[in-house]
Amino acid sequence: MTLTLDQIFDLFNQMFFPLFRITGVFLAVPLIGSRLVPVRSRLALALLVSLILSPIIKIPAYAEMSLSLLPLILQEFVIGYIIGFLFQILFQIFVIAGQIIAIQNGLGFGMMVDPVNGINVVSISQLYLIFINIIFFSMNGHLMVFEILYHSFIFLPMGSWLAALHYYKIAQLGSWMFMSAFLVSISAVLAIFLSNITFGFISRLSPQFNIFSVGFPFNMIFGLFIIMLTMVNVVPQFDVLYQFVVEYLIEFMRST
């Protein structure tokens, strides 16, 4: 069976144009977009998803392949990257919360390599990150990513362009990320703060008491105990933030 040039271009138009948006998602989405997954594996997964979605999504026909399609390809990649980036922000909330808690209880010196981001983070942040990955997959969050990706081709069909207002809304999520991280860590921070105040009163009442030799290790142990008590709240907190990200993405796509 021989294919003409037009037929080959139609197949390319049908199967490979969605590949750029899907690749953008897999380059930014948590875990799959991390250094733990090789780039070739991510590209192979993106190609597989593109082959699955291409028969069920509507793709406009382009008359010819030229450099005029380059902005369209770039825009498709940006749309996909935004979808994955919003889920990445969700994970970074708990990484920042772990760093805030670790600094307060003196565990900020305990650094370890984060294989996901390829940088050094405090051990408490790594604990939160591992816990969040387990919760994310137990809640079928990876399936939700694929569902949102599919609906993005419905609400944002090929050829859609994002206005400057949409990029501004994405930038505003930075303040939401830090505020949410503060709310996640506020209970542990307040408990450690009350412990510091107590040791401050003790040092004033008994100046000969060596506050540094006792207070510093006590805060570390007390901080770990508080983290153990507040860990049960991570699941409902993640559920609320996860629902916010999903609803935000749906509203973001519908408002375009």
CORNOR-V10606 format. One record per pair of residues at least 6 apart in sequence whose C-alpha atoms are under 8 Angstrom apart, sorted by the first residue. I is the first residue (numbers start at 0). GAP is how many residues later the second one is. D is the distance in Angstrom with one decimal. If there is no record, write none. Layout:
I|GAP|D ; I|GAP|D
This chain:
9|51|7.7 ; 12|46|7.7 ; 12|48|6.9 ; 12|49|7.4 ; 13|40|5.9 ; 13|41|7.7 ; 13|45|6.5 ; 14|35|6.2 ; 14|36|5.8 ; 14|39|5.3 ; 15|31|7.9 ; 15|34|7.0 ; 16|56|7.5 ; 17|32|6.0 ; 17|36|7.2 ; 17|58|7.8 ; 17|140|7.8 ; 18|27|6.4 ; 18|28|6.2 ; 18|31|5.4 ; 19|53|6.5 ; 19|54|7.9 ; 19|56|6.0 ; 19|57|5.0 ; 19|60|7.7 ; 20|55|4.8 ; 20|56|4.5 ; 20|57|7.2 ; 20|58|6.3 ; 20|59|4.4 ; 20|60|7.3 ; 21|24|5.7 ; 21|27|7.5 ; 21|28|7.0 ; 21|55|7.5 ; 21|58|5.9 ; 21|127|7.5 ; 22|19|7.6 ; 22|20|6.6 ; 22|23|5.5 ; 22|54|7.0 ; 22|57|7.1 ; 22|58|7.9 ; 23|52|8.0 ; 23|53|4.9 ; 23|54|6.6 ; 23|55|7.4 ; 23|56|4.4 ; 23|57|4.2 ; 23|58|7.9 ; 23|60|7.3 ; 24|55|4.5 ; 24|56|4.8 ; 24|57|7.4 ; 24|58|6.0 ; 24|59|4.6 ; 24|60|7.7 ; 24|124|8.0 ; 25|6|6.1 ; 25|7|5.3 ; 25|16|6.4 ; 25|20|7.0 ; 25|55|7.8 ; 25|58|6.8 ; 26|6|4.4 ; 26|7|7.7 ; 26|15|7.4 ; 26|54|7.0 ; 26|57|7.4 ; 27|6|7.7 ; 27|53|5.8 ; 27|54|7.9 ; 27|56|4.6 ; 27|57|5.3 ; 27|60|6.8 ; 28|52|8.0 ; 28|54|7.6 ; 28|55|3.9 ; 28|56|6.1 ; 28|58|6.1 ; 28|59|5.8 ; 29|54|7.3 ; 29|57|6.7 ; 29|58|5.4 ; 29|61|7.4 ; 30|6|7.5 ; 30|85|6.7 ; 30|102|7.9 ; 31|10|7.1 ; 32|9|7.5 ; 33|82|5.0 ; 33|83|6.4 ; 34|80|6.8 ; 34|81|5.7 ; 34|82|6.9 ; 34|83|7.1 ; 35|79|6.7 ; 35|80|6.2 ; 52|97|7.5 ; 56|96|6.7 ; 56|97|7.5 ; 57|95|7.7 ; 57|96|8.0 ; 57|99|7.3 ; 57|100|7.8 ; 58|98|7.3 ; 58|99|6.0 ; 59|98|6.8 ; 59|99|7.8 ; 71|87|6.3 ; 74|86|6.9 ; 74|87|8.0 ; 75|82|7.3 ; 75|83|7.9 ; 79|69|7.7 ; 82|66|7.7 ; 82|166|7.2 ; 83|61|8.0 ; 85|159|6.9 ; 86|158|7.1 ; 88|88|6.7 ; 89|87|7.5 ; 89|151|7.0 ; 89|152|7.0 ; 89|155|7.4 ; 90|38|7.1 ; 90|41|7.1 ; 91|85|7.7 ; 92|84|5.6 ; 92|85|6.9 ; 92|87|6.5 ; 92|88|4.8 ; 93|31|7.0 ; 93|34|6.1 ; 93|35|6.7 ; 93|38|7.8 ; 93|87|6.1 ; 93|90|7.4 ; 94|30|4.6 ; 94|31|7.1 ; 94|33|6.5 ; 94|34|6.2 ; 95|29|7.0 ; 95|82|7.6 ; 95|85|5.9 ; 96|28|7.2 ; 96|84|4.7 ; 96|85|6.3 ; 96|87|6.2 ; 96|88|5.2 ; 97|24|7.6 ; 97|26|5.1 ; 97|27|4.2 ; 97|28|7.8 ; 97|30|6.5 ; 97|87|7.3 ; 98|9|7.0 ; 98|22|7.8 ; 98|23|6.2 ; 98|25|6.8 ; 98|26|5.7 ; 99|82|7.8 ; 99|85|7.0 ; 99|89|7.8 ; 100|23|7.7 ; 100|84|6.3 ; 100|87|6.6 ; 100|88|6.0 ; 100|122|7.9 ; 101|6|4.7 ; 101|20|7.0 ; 101|22|6.2 ; 103|85|6.6 ; 103|88|6.9 ; 103|89|7.8 ; 104|87|6.5 ; 104|114|5.4 ; 104|115|5.3 ; 104|117|7.9 ; 104|118|5.5 ; 105|110|7.2 ; 105|113|7.1 ; 105|114|5.9 ; 106|15|7.4 ; 106|16|7.8 ; 106|17|7.8 ; 106|113|6.6 ; 107|14|5.8 ; 108|13|7.2 ; 109|12|5.6 ; 109|13|6.0 ; 110|9|6.0 ; 110|10|5.4 ; 110|11|4.4 ; 110|12|5.9 ; 111|8|5.3 ; 111|9|5.6 ; 111|10|6.1 ; 111|11|6.0 ; 112|6|5.8 ; 112|7|4.4 ; 112|8|6.3 ; 113|6|5.7 ; 113|7|6.1 ; 113|12|6.8 ; 131|106|7.7 ; 134|100|7.2 ; 135|6|7.4 ; 147|101|7.9 ; 147|102|7.7 ; 151|101|6.6 ; 154|98|5.7 ; 154|99|5.8 ; 154|101|7.9 ; 155|97|6.2 ; 155|98|7.8 ; 155|100|7.2 ; 160|95|8.0 ; 161|94|6.7 ; 162|93|7.7 ; 165|86|7.6 ; 183|50|7.7 ; 183|53|7.2 ; 186|43|7.6 ; 187|35|7.4 ; 187|38|5.9 ; 187|39|6.6 ; 187|42|7.2 ; 190|35|7.4 ; 191|27|7.0 ; 191|30|7.5 ; 191|31|6.5 ; 194|24|7.3 ; 195|19|7.9 ; 195|23|7.8 ; 198|12|7.0 ; 198|16|6.6 ; 201|7|7.9 ; 202|6|6.3 ; 202|7|7.8 ; 202|8|6.3
